[in-house]
Amino acid sequence: MEEVSEYTDVMIFLAFALIAVIPTAAQTVKPPKGYRLLFNGKTLDGWETRGDGKWMVLSDGTLAGQRVWERMFLSPGKTPFKDDRSYRQWLDNQAWLYTKSEFGDFNLHVEFWTKTEGNSGISIRDTSRAEFGISKPPDFNKTPSKIGYEIQINNQYPDPTPTGSVYTFNKAPKEAMKENDWNTFDIEARNGMIRVKLNGKLVSDIQADPKRPSRGPIGLQLHDQFSIVQFRNIWIKE
């Protein structure tokens, strides 16, 4: 992540977040045989929020998440940040949405969208349920990607880890990602392996770490205070 040392940069990031064009025409389809809905497109039944993210179900069945603060929060004279460190602790504080249920071996299908310079991820087998990512300040040695596994979502965000990578394990090829558009993950976690297809292309194929949990919830990430992300057609096959 690039260092941000001047609060004018914060206002620029905020402006981009506010003018982001969010697609709203969801294409909700029936899951294939053997799969069941993990998100029903109507309510957040079966899910729990972690942190201060705002999650809502839109009228077209899309799940949308963002961070929300008082609109004058970053106005001159009101910012609570005394120095760069306190600003970054606020900026990098995560929020998540987790399934109440836990899963061992499975195939997971998820469609996602995030804004330009957006960062998100899919967490699997994180038994901490992002406890250390939502703490203030966050402990980056114990975030979901360090306890379970996180499949990266990166739309031109200044992080060298491309979409479809299993964070800290490998780097997926960048060309599989459709920037500023809907994309599809098919994640297979079984038989000691984790495989990720991005828009139908295999981009990650790793061995699971035997020291990490073999079972846990599935989580959807709001990476930082400027996150805007959407998900739809979330299915699972155990």
C-alpha positions in Angstrom: 0.0 0.0 0.0 1.3 3.4 -0.9 2.0 5.9 1.9 -0.4 8.8 2.3 1.1 11.7 4.2 -1.2 14.7 3.3 -4.9 14.9 4.1 -5.5 16.5 0.7 -4.9 13.1 -0.7 -7.7 11.8 1.6 -10.1 14.2 0.1 -9.2 13.1 -3.5 -9.8 9.4 -2.5 -13.1 10.4 -0.9 -14.2 12.2 -4.1 -13.5 9.2 -6.2 -15.4 7.0 -3.8 -18.5 9.3 -4.0 -18.6 9.5 -7.7 -17.9 5.8 -8.4 -20.4 4.5 -10.9 -21.9 1.4 -9.4 -23.6 -1.1 -11.7 -27.1 -2.0 -10.6 -28.5 -4.5 -13.1 -27.9 -7.7 -11.3 -28.1 -11.0 -13.2 -29.4 -13.3 -10.6 -29.6 -16.9 -11.8 -30.5 -20.2 -10.3 -27.5 -22.3 -9.0 -26.6 -25.4 -10.9 -27.4 -28.9 -9.6 -25.6 -29.8 -6.4 -25.1 -26.2 -5.3 -27.2 -24.2 -2.9 -27.6 -20.5 -2.3 -25.3 -19.1 0.4 -26.9 -15.6 0.0 -30.6 -15.6 -0.8 -30.7 -12.2 -2.5 -33.3 -10.9 -0.1 -31.9 -10.7 3.4 -28.7 -11.2 5.4 -30.1 -14.3 7.1 -27.2 -16.7 7.8 -24.6 -13.9 7.8 -23.1 -11.7 10.5 -21.3 -8.3 10.2 -17.9 -7.9 11.7 -16.6 -4.4 12.1 -18.2 -1.1 11.1 -19.1 -1.9 7.5 -22.6 -1.1 6.1 -24.0 -4.1 4.2 -27.4 -4.0 2.4 -29.4 -6.0 0.0 -30.5 -4.0 -3.0 -33.9 -4.4 -4.7 -32.3 -6.4 -7.6 -30.8 -9.0 -5.2 -27.3 -7.6 -5.2 -25.3 -7.5 -1.9 -23.6 -4.1 -1.5 -21.1 -3.1 1.2 -19.4 0.2 2.0 -17.9 2.2 4.8 -19.9 5.1 6.1 -18.9 8.1 8.2 -20.4 11.5 9.0 -20.2 13.6 5.8 -18.1 16.4 7.4 -15.7 14.0 9.0 -12.8 15.0 6.9 -13.5 18.7 6.7 -10.9 21.2 7.8 -10.5 21.4 11.6 -12.6 18.3 12.2 -10.1 15.5 11.3 -9.2 13.5 14.5 -5.8 12.5 13.1 -2.8 13.9 15.0 -0.2 12.3 12.7 0.3 9.9 9.8 0.2 6.8 12.0 -3.2 7.6 13.5 -4.6 8.3 10.0 -3.3 5.0 8.7 -4.7 3.0 11.6 -8.1 4.5 10.8 -7.7 4.0 7.0 -6.6 0.4 7.1 -9.1 -0.8 9.7 -11.1 -3.6 8.0 -14.7 -4.7 8.0 -16.2 -8.1 7.0 -19.4 -10.0 6.5 -19.1 -13.7 7.6 -21.3 -16.7 7.2 -22.6 -18.0 10.6 -22.0 -21.6 9.3 -18.6 -23.1 8.8 -17.4 -25.2 5.9 -14.6 -27.8 5.3 -14.3 -29.0 1.7 -16.4 -27.2 -0.8 -16.8 -25.5 -4.2 -17.8 -21.8 -4.0 -19.1 -19.6 -6.7 -19.1 -15.8 -6.2 -19.6 -12.8 -8.6 -18.1 -9.5 -7.5 -17.6 -5.9 -8.4 -15.5 -3.1 -6.8 -14.8 0.5 -7.7 -11.6 1.7 -9.4 -8.7 1.5 -6.9 -10.9 -0.9 -4.9 -9.6 -3.7 -2.7 -11.6 -6.6 -1.3 -11.3 -10.3 -0.8 -13.0 -13.7 0.0 -11.9 -15.3 3.2 -12.1 -19.0 3.8 -11.3 -21.1 6.9 -10.6 -18.0 9.0 -11.6 -19.2 12.5 -10.9 -15.8 14.0 -13.7 -14.2 12.0 -11.5 -11.2 11.3 -11.1 -10.4 14.9 -7.6 -8.9 14.4 -8.5 -7.1 11.2 -11.4 -5.2 12.7 -9.5 -4.3 15.9 -8.3 -0.8 16.4 -5.5 -0.7 15.5 -5.6 -3.8 13.2 -2.9 -6.5 13.8 -1.7 -7.4 10.3 0.1 -10.5 11.5 -3.2 -12.1 12.4 -5.6 -10.9 9.7 -7.8 -13.5 7.8 -5.1 -14.0 5.2 -2.7 -15.1 7.9 -5.0 -17.4 9.8 -7.1 -18.9 7.1 -6.9 -17.9 3.4 -7.9 -14.8 1.5 -8.6 -14.8 -2.2 -7.6 -11.3 -3.4 -9.9 -8.8 -5.2 -7.9 -5.9 -6.6 -9.2 -3.3 -9.1 -6.1 -1.1 -9.8 -5.4 -0.8 -6.1 -1.7 -0.1 -5.3 -1.0 -3.6 -4.0 1.2 -6.0 -6.1 -1.2 -8.9 -5.4 -3.6 -9.4 -8.3 -7.2 -10.5 -8.2 -7.5 -14.3 -7.8 -4.3 -14.7 -5.9 -4.4 -16.6 -2.6 -2.9 -13.8 -0.5 0.7 -14.5 0.6 0.8 -17.8 -1.3 1.0 -16.9 -5.0 0.3 -14.2 -7.5 -2.4 -14.7 -10.2 -1.9 -13.5 -13.8 -3.4 -10.0 -14.1 -5.0 -10.5 -17.5 -7.8 -12.7 -16.2 -9.4 -9.7 -14.3 -12.0 -7.5 -16.0 -11.3 -4.1 -14.5 -14.3 -1.9 -13.5 -16.8 -4.7 -14.3 -18.4 -7.8 -12.8 -16.1 -10.8 -12.4 -16.6 -14.4 -11.3 -14.7 -16.6 -8.8 -15.0 -20.4 -8.7 -13.1 -21.4 -5.6 -12.4 -25.1 -4.9 -11.1 -26.0 -1.4 -10.8 -29.8 -1.0 -8.3 -32.7 -0.8 -5.6 -30.5 0.7 -5.7 -28.1 -2.3 -7.1 -24.6 -3.0 -7.9 -23.7 -6.6 -9.3 -20.4 -7.9 -10.8 -19.8 -11.3 -11.3 -16.2 -12.3 -13.8 -15.8 -15.1 -13.3 -19.4 -16.0 -9.5 -19.3 -16.0 -7.4 -21.2 -13.4 -5.3 -18.5 -11.8 -4.3 -20.2 -8.4 -3.6 -23.8 -7.5 -1.9 -24.2 -4.2 -1.5 -26.8 -1.4 -3.3 -25.9 1.8 -1.1 -25.2 4.8 -1.5 -28.2 7.2 -0.9 -25.8 10.1 -3.9 -23.7 9.2 -7.6 -24.6 9.9 -9.3 -27.1 7.6 -12.7 -25.7 8.3 -14.2 -22.3 9.0 -16.6 -19.6 7.8 -16.6 -17.7 4.5 -16.1 -14.0 4.6 -16.5 -11.0 2.4 -14.1 -8.1 2.9 -14.3 -4.3 3.1 -10.6 -3.7 3.0 -10.4 0.0 4.1 -12.4 3.1 4.9 -12.9 3.9 1.1 -14.2 0.4 0.2 -17.3 0.0 -2.0 -18.0 -3.6 -3.1 -20.8 -5.7 -4.5 -21.5 -9.4 -4.6 -24.2 -11.6 -6.2 -24.9 -15.3 -7.1 -23.1 -16.7 -4.1 -23.5 -20.5 -4.2 -21.8 -23.4 -2.4 -21.4 -27.1 -3.0 -20.2 -29.2 0.0 
